[in-house]
């Protein structure tokens, strides 16, 4: 099987690539600040340094693949608040450019990797796949736009594209701007960690390995034009998460600095993944096990994350 993975040198994409040793994988990545070829060193796959918005490149690269997994995206909410133009270009225009190339090449299956943030915020309960999209940050709005474009290509052109939406990921090789690696690395260096507002914002956490297994399953069994949720294994407030990270590195609350809340900060995310579970998905990594392994990885690999500072 020939597989194209866009954004395959980033955090989730590189994990996906590293866990596909038996496939003929081509990785397309622009290697912006969060992408690193070292993340897939030794995987033995073809690497193409290029822009997802480059239609001419895609017209040459896409044909001949059996499936395309689309990870490439700008993904940090704070960066999107500071400036949204790169997010619109990569997440919206880039997705449309890729989908058009897949349509012209008659790719048999496309998986668009998205996020729970497209739904906005939910006080109680969990979202199902038919929930209206109500994004509240520029990042979330661009991912919602990409999803809508994907669904339009499925409806209008019959492009066999499925969409996955997942909660907060964690694990090795995550760029240290995201909360778990940021807090771990700050604490390891004796620095304070920034806690937004009252710390009551709630997220559903999933280890990147479980997320990637779910994406592969959707690639195998997902239906065209359908959305599949990938729920996590631990729903935690930021205060609860902070306490767990402090305990994991032997620090105390004096290492926490409460900072003004993020603009438009979504209070809570929660996904209902019954649809994907009906296809056969089950998470394999408990949060306790996954967090301990993640902390160990950052402790054991300071050269990787210190180079990202």
ZAMARGU-4260 file (C-alpha; in steps of 0.2 Angstrom, whole numbers, plus 5000, padded with zeros to 4 digits):
<rodrens>
0) 5000/5000/5000 | 5006/5017/4995 | 5002/5030/5009 | 5005/5049/5008 | 5006/5058/5025
5) 5005/5077/5025 | 5013/5085/5040 | 5022/5069/5044 | 5037/5077/5053 | 5026/5085/5066
10) 5020/5078/5083 | 5005/5067/5078 | 5010/5065/5060 | 5028/5058/5064 | 5021/5046/5077
15) 5009/5040/5064 | 5023/5038/5052 | 5034/5029/5065 | 5020/5016/5068 | 5018/5011/5049
20) 5034/5002/5046 | 5026/4990/5033 | 5018/5003/5022 | 5027/5013/5008 | 5025/5030/5015
25) 5029/5047/5008 | 5030/5061/5020 | 5026/5079/5014 | 5031/5092/5026 | 5036/5111/5025
30) 5047/5109/5041 | 5041/5125/5049 | 5046/5127/5068 | 5036/5112/5074 | 5041/5100/5060
35) 5058/5091/5062 | 5065/5077/5051 | 5073/5070/5066 | 5056/5065/5072 | 5055/5052/5058
40) 5074/5048/5057 | 5076/5029/5054 | 5058/5026/5048 | 5065/5022/5031 | 5051/5032/5022
45) 5052/5044/5007 | 5053/5062/5013 | 5047/5077/5002 | 5051/5095/5008 | 5036/5105/5002
50) 5021/5116/5005 | 5004/5109/5006 | 4998/5125/4996 | 5009/5121/4981 | 4997/5114/4968
55) 5010/5110/4956 | 5020/5100/4968 | 5004/5091/4974 | 4999/5087/4956 | 5016/5077/4954
60) 5016/5070/4972 | 4998/5064/4975 | 4995/5052/4960 | 4998/5034/4963 | 4994/5033/4982
65) 4981/5022/4989 | 4977/5033/5004 | 4981/5051/5010 | 4981/5055/5028 | 4981/5074/5030
70) 4989/5080/5046 | 4997/5096/5040 | 4991/5111/5050 | 4995/5126/5060 | 4989/5121/5077
75) 4993/5132/5092 | 4978/5143/5098 | 4989/5156/5106 | 4999/5159/5089 | 4982/5160/5080
80) 4976/5174/5092 | 4992/5183/5089 | 4991/5181/5070 | 4979/5171/5060 | 4985/5173/5042
85) 4997/5157/5042 | 4982/5147/5049 | 4970/5152/5036 | 4983/5149/5022 | 4989/5132/5028
90) 4973/5125/5036 | 4960/5131/5024 | 4969/5134/5007 | 4981/5120/5010 | 4967/5108/5013
95) 4957/5114/4998 | 4973/5112/4987 | 4976/5094/4993 | 4958/5089/4991 | 4958/5095/4973
100) 4974/5086/4970 | 4967/5070/4977 | 4951/5072/4967 | 4961/5074/4951 | 4972/5059/4955
105) 4956/5049/4959 | 4964/5044/4976 | 4953/5030/4984 | 4953/5036/5002 | 4957/5052/5011
110) 4957/5055/5030 | 4956/5073/5036 | 4963/5074/5054 | 4954/5088/5064 | 4950/5093/5081
115) 4936/5094/5095 | 4939/5113/5095 | 4928/5115/5080 | 4913/5114/5091 | 4918/5128/5103
120) 4914/5124/5121 | 4901/5113/5131 | 4896/5115/5149 | 4889/5097/5152 | 4888/5081/5142
125) 4898/5076/5126 | 4897/5081/5108 | 4891/5069/5095 | 4897/5070/5076 | 4881/5079/5071
130) 4884/5094/5083 | 4884/5111/5074 | 4902/5119/5072 | 4904/5134/5083 | 4923/5138/5083
135) 4928/5152/5095 | 4947/5154/5091 | 4955/5158/5074 | 4964/5141/5074 | 4947/5132/5077
140) 4939/5142/5064 | 4952/5137/5051 | 4950/5119/5056 | 4931/5120/5055 | 4933/5128/5038
145) 4944/5114/5032 | 4932/5101/5038 | 4917/5110/5029 | 4928/5110/5013 | 4931/5092/5015
150) 4913/5088/5017 | 4909/5098/5002 | 4921/5089/4991 | 4913/5073/4997 | 4896/5079/4993
155) 4899/5088/4977 | 4913/5078/4969 | 4911/5061/4978 | 4928/5062/4985 | 4930/5047/4997
160) 4936/5058/5012 | 4932/5054/5031 | 4936/5066/5045 | 4942/5062/5062 | 4940/5074/5077
165) 4951/5071/5093 | 4954/5079/5110 | 4970/5085/5117 | 4985/5074/5113 | 5001/5071/5123
170) 5017/5060/5121 | 5035/5061/5115 | 5041/5073/5102 | 5027/5086/5106 | 5034/5104/5103
175) 5036/5112/5120 | 5023/5126/5117 | 5009/5114/5121 | 5004/5113/5139 | 5011/5096/5145
180) 5028/5097/5137 | 5029/5115/5141 | 5026/5112/5160 | 5037/5097/5160 | 5052/5105/5152
185) 5050/5121/5162 | 5049/5112/5178 | 5065/5101/5174 | 5074/5118/5171 | 5068/5125/5188
190) 5056/5138/5179 | 5039/5142/5183 | 5024/5136/5173 | 5010/5148/5167 | 4992/5143/5173
195) 4979/5152/5163 | 4965/5161/5174 | 4957/5150/5187 | 4964/5134/5180 | 4946/5128/5178
200) 4946/5124/5159 | 4943/5106/5156 | 4951/5095/5142 | 4950/5077/5137 | 4967/5069/5136
205) 4973/5055/5124 | 4990/5048/5121 | 4996/5050/5103 | 4997/5032/5101 | 4979/5029/5104
210) 4975/5043/5092 | 4985/5036/5078 | 4977/5019/5080 | 4960/5027/5078 | 4966/5036/5063
215) 4972/5020/5055 | 4956/5012/5059 | 4946/5026/5050 | 4958/5024/5036 | 4953/5005/5035
220) 4935/5005/5039 | 4929/5024/5039 | 4915/5028/5027 | 4916/5042/5015 | 4908/5058/5020
225) 4908/5053/5038 | 4915/5061/5054 | 4922/5050/5068 | 4926/5056/5086 | 4942/5050/5095
230) 4939/5053/5114 | 4952/5053/5127 | 4954/5043/5143 | 4955/5057/5156 | 4945/5073/5157
235) 4954/5085/5168 | 4954/5103/5173 | 4970/5113/5170 | 4973/5114/5189 | 4971/5095/5191
240) 4983/5092/5176 | 4996/5104/5184 | 4995/5095/5200 | 4999/5079/5192 | 5014/5086/5182
245) 5021/5094/5198 | 5020/5077/5207 | 5028/5069/5192 | 5044/5079/5193 | 5044/5082/5211
250) 5039/5101/5211 | 5026/5110/5222 | 5014/5124/5219 | 5027/5137/5221 | 5032/5133/5204
255) 5015/5139/5197 | 5012/5157/5191 | 4994/5161/5187 | 4993/5172/5172 | 4978/5181/5163
260) 4966/5170/5154 | 4968/5167/5136 | 4956/5177/5125 | 4940/5168/5121 | 4946/5153/5131
265) 4935/5138/5129 | 4929/5131/5145 | 4927/5113/5142 | 4928/5100/5128 | 4921/5083/5128
270) 4918/5070/5113 | 4906/5055/5112 | 4916/5042/5102 | 4902/5029/5102 | 4902/5029/5083
275) 4921/5024/5082 | 4919/5011/5096 | 4906/5003/5085 | 4919/5001/5072 | 4931/4992/5084
280) 4941/5006/5092 | 4946/5005/5111 | 4960/5016/5119 | 4974/5006/5125 | 4984/5018/5135
285) 4978/5024/5152 | 4982/5042/5156 | 4992/5037/5172 | 5003/5026/5161 | 5004/5038/5147
290) 5009/5053/5157 | 5023/5043/5166 | 5030/5037/5150 | 5029/5055/5143 | 5038/5063/5158
295) 5052/5050/5156 | 5054/5053/5138 | 5057/5072/5141 | 5068/5068/5156 | 5078/5056/5144
300) 5079/5068/5129 | 5084/5085/5134 | 5094/5088/5119 | 5078/5086/5108 | 5068/5099/5118
305) 5082/5111/5122 | 5085/5113/5104 | 5067/5119/5102 | 5068/5133/5115
</rodrens>
